[in-house]
Amino acid sequence: MKNIITIIVAIIIVFYAGMWSQKFLME
């Protein structure tokens, strides 16, 4: 069960990092 939580957290971090990098590149 802990592995599932870790995977979900990792996906969220990657998603936010992608959104932030897109905003940074657009500016």
CORFEN-V871967 format. One record per residue. OMEGA is omega in whole degrees, 0 to 359 (* if undefined). Layout:
OMEGA
OMEGA
//
This chain:
179
180
180
180
180
180
180
179
180
180
180
180
180
180
180
179
179
179
182
181
178
179
181
181
180
179
*
//
